Amino acid sequence: FIGDCVMALWNAPRHLKHHERAAVGAALDMQARLMELHAQWITSGVPTIRVRIGINTDTVLVGNFGCEYRINYTALGDGVNLASRLEAANKPFGTAALVADSTRSKAGSD
């Protein structure tokens, strides 16, 4: 967890064939489940939430980063930054998920 967000990685630490499709599928599944929860929350008078997703495919540094008293398994690099910017761009565009062309072109259209 990073503040109020979650960063998920595919294809690390182990190779995952079609990781782009897996990432997009997870985003679609998350949004579908959120819509189901919204229906329950509205009938119960519970406030709803929005989830925004940014997906990018790139070569980045992945591993344990930090020092002896604080270490995290994470990813670093321009590709990670672009995914974060895509997530943030959902707000002004009024969208729930933005997918970079580097991912879309490899994930397929079905």
CORSUL-V733530 format. One record per residue. N is the residue number from 0. SS is DSSP state (H for helix, E for strand, L for the rest). PSI is psi in whole degrees, 0 to 359 (999 if undefined). BURIAL is + if it has 9 or more other C-alpha atoms within 8 Angstrom, else -. Layout:
n=N ss=SS psi=PSI burial=BURIAL
n=N ss=SS psi=PSI burial=BURIAL
This chain:
n=0 ss=L psi=139 burial=-
n=1 ss=E psi=95 burial=-
n=2 ss=L psi=245 burial=-
n=3 ss=L psi=29 burial=-
n=4 ss=E psi=168 burial=-
n=5 ss=L psi=133 burial=-
n=6 ss=L psi=123 burial=-
n=7 ss=L psi=143 burial=-
n=8 ss=L psi=140 burial=-
n=9 ss=L psi=149 burial=+
n=10 ss=L psi=17 burial=+
n=11 ss=L psi=137 burial=-
n=12 ss=L psi=349 burial=-
n=13 ss=L psi=149 burial=-
n=14 ss=L psi=136 burial=-
n=15 ss=L psi=112 burial=-
n=16 ss=L psi=137 burial=-
n=17 ss=L psi=40 burial=-
n=18 ss=H psi=331 burial=+
n=19 ss=H psi=315 burial=+
n=20 ss=H psi=321 burial=+
n=21 ss=H psi=318 burial=+
n=22 ss=H psi=315 burial=+
n=23 ss=H psi=319 burial=+
n=24 ss=H psi=319 burial=-
n=25 ss=H psi=319 burial=-
n=26 ss=H psi=316 burial=+
n=27 ss=H psi=319 burial=-
n=28 ss=H psi=318 burial=-
n=29 ss=H psi=315 burial=-
n=30 ss=H psi=322 burial=+
n=31 ss=H psi=315 burial=-
n=32 ss=H psi=323 burial=-
n=33 ss=H psi=322 burial=-
n=34 ss=H psi=322 burial=-
n=35 ss=H psi=316 burial=-
n=36 ss=H psi=321 burial=-
n=37 ss=H psi=317 burial=+
n=38 ss=H psi=317 burial=-
n=39 ss=H psi=316 burial=-
n=40 ss=H psi=320 burial=+
n=41 ss=H psi=315 burial=+
n=42 ss=H psi=336 burial=-
n=43 ss=H psi=357 burial=-
n=44 ss=L psi=18 burial=-
n=45 ss=L psi=138 burial=-
n=46 ss=L psi=148 burial=-
n=47 ss=L psi=167 burial=-
n=48 ss=L psi=164 burial=-
n=49 ss=L psi=144 burial=-
n=50 ss=L psi=127 burial=-
n=51 ss=L psi=140 burial=+
n=52 ss=E psi=136 burial=+
n=53 ss=E psi=128 burial=+
n=54 ss=E psi=131 burial=+
n=55 ss=L psi=148 burial=+
n=56 ss=L psi=128 burial=+
n=57 ss=L psi=169 burial=-
n=58 ss=L psi=123 burial=-
n=59 ss=L psi=170 burial=+
n=60 ss=E psi=129 burial=-
n=61 ss=E psi=134 burial=+
n=62 ss=E psi=194 burial=+
n=63 ss=E psi=122 burial=-
n=64 ss=E psi=143 burial=-
n=65 ss=E psi=212 burial=-
n=66 ss=E psi=185 burial=-
n=67 ss=L psi=334 burial=-
n=68 ss=L psi=354 burial=-
n=69 ss=E psi=119 burial=-
n=70 ss=E psi=144 burial=+
n=71 ss=E psi=141 burial=-
n=72 ss=E psi=119 burial=-
n=73 ss=E psi=183 burial=-
n=74 ss=E psi=144 burial=+
n=75 ss=E psi=144 burial=+
n=76 ss=L psi=174 burial=-
n=77 ss=H psi=324 burial=-
n=78 ss=H psi=324 burial=+
n=79 ss=H psi=317 burial=+
n=80 ss=H psi=320 burial=-
n=81 ss=H psi=318 burial=+
n=82 ss=H psi=319 burial=+
n=83 ss=H psi=319 burial=+
n=84 ss=H psi=324 burial=+
n=85 ss=H psi=317 burial=+
n=86 ss=H psi=313 burial=+
n=87 ss=H psi=328 burial=+
n=88 ss=H psi=343 burial=+
n=89 ss=H psi=323 burial=+
n=90 ss=H psi=304 burial=+
n=91 ss=H psi=333 burial=-
n=92 ss=H psi=348 burial=-
n=93 ss=L psi=29 burial=-
n=94 ss=L psi=168 burial=+
n=95 ss=L psi=330 burial=+
n=96 ss=E psi=137 burial=+
n=97 ss=E psi=133 burial=+
n=98 ss=E psi=126 burial=+
n=99 ss=L psi=153 burial=+
n=100 ss=H psi=330 burial=-
n=101 ss=H psi=331 burial=+
n=102 ss=H psi=313 burial=+
n=103 ss=H psi=317 burial=+
n=104 ss=H psi=333 burial=-
n=105 ss=H psi=338 burial=+
n=106 ss=H psi=335 burial=+
n=107 ss=L psi=174 burial=-
n=108 ss=L psi=0 burial=-
n=109 ss=L psi=999 burial=-
